[in-house]
Amino acid sequence: MIYGGIRYMSEILYLKPEKNVRTYNRVLTLGEAVEMQCADQTVVNRLKTEKLYAFQDVKSGRHSCAGRTIISILDVVEKIQAVYPNLEIQNLGEMDFVAEYSTKPEEKKLWTFLKVSLVCVLCFFGSAFSIMAFNNDVSTVKLFRQFYTLLTGQTSDGFTVLEFTYSLGLAVGILAFFNHLGGRRLTKEPTPIEVEMRLYEDDVDTTLIKTAARNGVHRKKS
């Protein structure tokens, strides 16, 4: 708004930073770091290109994460106030967040195929060993034989309908639990692995933020 030739900022700028931000550029801008909303869209467009942090002395190469830093919301407010001193700012997200600079890894299909194959083999034999060890520990085979004899009056040879349905039930249960059939998702819900990975990432980000605050390097200057 303009009164007497002087412009007064009456709009409110809303900020919503996430706990973890990843960029493929060495210079992190406000538009990449936080989500912004304002009644005056020109304010948002102007702030999106403002530099927030420049990654220095980062490692490049095969590693996906080449640099990481902790940024306080106060740094974001400081950058915004340098452009719009009278703008009212409200934060709706995290107070501190992790910013990561990542290099785009070169896609090597053969190497990716070999890694996926190795993981699949390890998971297959590891799971099979765990299932066999559990069944042996609780004497599942002995239980099935006794149950089969009780129902039919005949001695089980170890290859009856009980073993077949039990093996089939294990396969169906594993598919339902991991929510995947080949490359297709059975339901729209996240899989248990995705949930655990998100929890792990959230714990890592929280630890990094608290460690930075404890070590007195909570705010990073660009």
C-alpha positions in Angstrom: 0.0 0.0 0.0 1.2 3.5 -0.8 0.4 6.6 1.3 2.0 10.0 0.5 4.5 8.4 -1.8 5.7 5.9 0.9 5.1 2.2 0.5 4.0 0.4 3.6 3.9 -3.4 3.7 0.6 -4.5 5.1 0.7 -8.1 3.7 1.6 -11.2 5.7 4.1 -13.6 4.3 3.6 -17.2 5.5 6.5 -19.6 5.6 6.4 -23.4 5.7 9.9 -25.0 5.8 10.2 -28.8 5.9 12.6 -30.6 8.2 14.8 -31.7 5.3 15.5 -29.8 2.0 17.5 -31.2 -0.8 19.0 -29.2 -3.7 21.1 -30.0 -6.7 22.5 -26.4 -6.8 25.4 -25.2 -4.8 23.5 -22.0 -4.0 20.3 -22.6 -2.0 17.6 -20.1 -2.7 14.6 -19.1 -0.5 12.3 -20.6 -3.1 14.0 -24.0 -2.7 14.3 -23.9 1.1 10.8 -22.8 2.2 7.3 -22.7 0.8 6.0 -19.2 0.8 2.5 -17.7 0.4 1.5 -14.1 0.4 -1.5 -12.0 -0.9 0.9 -10.0 -3.0 2.4 -12.6 -5.4 5.1 -10.2 -6.5 6.6 -10.5 -3.0 6.9 -14.2 -3.3 8.3 -14.1 -6.8 10.9 -11.6 -5.7 12.0 -13.6 -2.6 12.2 -17.0 -4.4 15.4 -16.0 -6.2 17.1 -14.6 -3.1 20.2 -16.6 -2.1 19.9 -18.2 1.4 23.1 -20.4 1.6 26.1 -21.3 -0.5 27.6 -24.7 0.0 31.4 -24.5 0.2 34.0 -27.3 0.2 31.6 -30.0 -0.7 32.7 -33.4 -1.9 31.8 -34.4 -5.4 31.8 -37.9 -6.9 29.7 -41.0 -6.5 28.1 -40.0 -3.2 24.6 -38.6 -3.5 24.8 -36.3 -0.6 27.8 -33.9 -1.2 27.1 -31.3 1.5 24.8 -30.8 4.5 24.1 -27.9 6.8 21.6 -26.8 9.5 19.6 -23.6 8.8 17.6 -21.7 11.3 14.3 -20.0 10.5 16.0 -16.8 11.8 18.4 -16.9 8.8 15.4 -17.1 6.5 13.7 -14.1 8.3 16.9 -12.2 8.1 17.2 -12.7 4.3 13.6 -11.7 3.9 13.8 -8.6 6.0 16.9 -7.4 4.1 14.6 -7.1 1.0 11.3 -6.2 2.8 12.0 -4.7 6.2 8.4 -4.0 7.0 6.9 -7.2 5.9 5.1 -9.3 8.5 6.3 -12.9 8.6 4.6 -15.9 10.1 6.3 -19.3 10.3 4.0 -22.3 9.9 6.7 -25.0 9.6 9.9 -26.1 11.2 12.0 -23.8 13.3 15.2 -25.4 12.1 15.8 -27.6 9.1 18.5 -29.6 7.3 19.6 -28.5 3.9 21.5 -31.0 1.7 23.4 -30.4 -1.5 23.3 -33.5 -3.7 25.0 -34.3 -6.9 23.0 -36.0 -9.6 24.5 -39.5 -9.8 25.2 -41.0 -13.2 22.8 -43.7 -14.1 24.6 -47.0 -14.6 22.0 -49.6 -15.4 24.3 -52.6 -15.1 25.6 -51.5 -11.7 22.1 -50.8 -10.5 20.9 -54.2 -11.7 23.7 -55.9 -9.9 23.1 -54.1 -6.6 19.3 -54.8 -6.8 20.0 -58.5 -7.6 22.4 -58.8 -4.7 19.9 -57.3 -2.3 17.1 -59.6 -3.6 19.3 -62.7 -3.1 20.3 -61.7 0.4 16.7 -60.9 1.3 15.5 -64.2 -0.1 18.0 -66.5 1.6 18.0 -64.4 4.8 14.2 -64.6 5.0 14.1 -68.3 4.2 16.7 -69.0 6.9 14.7 -67.0 9.5 11.5 -68.7 8.6 13.1 -72.2 8.8 14.8 -71.3 12.1 11.5 -70.1 13.6 9.6 -73.2 12.4 12.3 -75.4 13.8 12.3 -73.5 17.1 8.6 -73.9 17.7 8.5 -77.4 16.2 6.0 -76.6 13.4 6.7 -79.8 11.5 6.0 -81.9 14.6 2.8 -80.0 15.3 1.6 -80.5 11.7 2.3 -84.2 11.9 0.4 -84.6 15.1 -2.5 -82.5 13.8 -2.7 -84.4 10.6 -2.7 -87.8 12.5 -5.4 -86.5 14.8 -7.6 -85.5 11.9 -7.1 -88.3 9.5 -5.8 -91.2 11.6 -2.9 -91.6 9.2 0.8 -90.9 9.6 2.0 -87.7 7.8 4.8 -88.0 5.3 5.7 -84.3 5.7 4.0 -83.3 2.4 0.4 -82.8 3.2 -2.2 -80.1 2.6 -1.2 -78.5 5.9 2.4 -77.8 4.7 1.1 -76.6 1.3 -1.5 -74.2 2.7 1.0 -73.0 5.3 3.6 -72.2 2.6 1.0 -70.6 0.5 -0.2 -68.5 3.4 3.4 -67.3 4.1 3.8 -66.1 0.5 0.4 -64.3 0.5 1.1 -62.8 4.0 4.5 -61.4 2.9 3.0 -59.9 -0.3 0.2 -58.3 1.7 2.6 -57.0 4.4 5.0 -55.4 2.0 2.2 -54.1 -0.2 3.9 -55.0 -3.5 3.4 -57.5 -6.2 6.3 -57.2 -8.7 6.5 -53.5 -9.6 2.9 -52.8 -8.6 1.6 -51.4 -5.3 -1.4 -53.4 -4.0 -2.9 -50.4 -2.1 -2.3 -46.7 -1.9 -1.0 -46.9 1.7 2.8 -46.6 2.2 4.7 -49.9 2.7 6.3 -50.8 6.0 9.7 -50.3 4.5 8.7 -46.8 3.4 7.3 -46.0 6.8 10.5 -47.2 8.6 12.7 -45.3 6.1 10.8 -42.0 6.8 11.0 -42.6 10.5 14.7 -43.2 10.2 15.2 -40.0 8.1 13.2 -38.0 10.6 15.3 -39.3 13.5 18.5 -38.5 11.6 17.4 -34.9 10.8 16.3 -34.3 14.4 19.6 -35.6 15.7 21.6 -33.4 13.3 19.5 -30.3 14.4 19.9 -31.0 18.1 23.6 -31.7 17.7 24.2 -28.5 15.8 22.3 -26.5 18.5 24.3 -28.2 21.3 27.6 -27.5 19.6 26.8 -23.8 19.1 26.8 -23.9 15.3 23.0 -23.6 15.1 23.0 -20.7 12.6 24.9 -20.9 9.4 26.0 -17.8 7.5 26.2 -17.8 3.8 
